[in-house]
Amino acid sequence: MWLLIVIIPLLVWLDLRLFKIYFNFFFEDADDFSESVKYSFIPDLFSLFRGEYIKDRLAEFKLGMFIFLCIITIILEVSMVKGLLSLF
């Protein structure tokens, strides 16, 4: 139990730092992130007719990779914590 009290807050703190690194890697600033979110809700067909199809696909890819890396990080940490708890 004491192990969880120490590890969980530490992992949350490390996650926030790591997610910020991921964010800075994929997005130039908050406007770039909001543009990626906007393009993820716009159907590709509309972007094609507007002439923004490539920009749309790139924005969706960046957002998808950011979310994917965040989820994979959490999954790896949960499996590591489960492994540590099984030792005790």
PyMOL commands that set and color helices and strands:
alter all, ss='L'
color gray80, all
select helices_A, chain A and resi 2-26+30-41+44-50+53-87
alter helices_A, ss='H'
color red, helices_A
deselect
rebuild
show_as cartoon
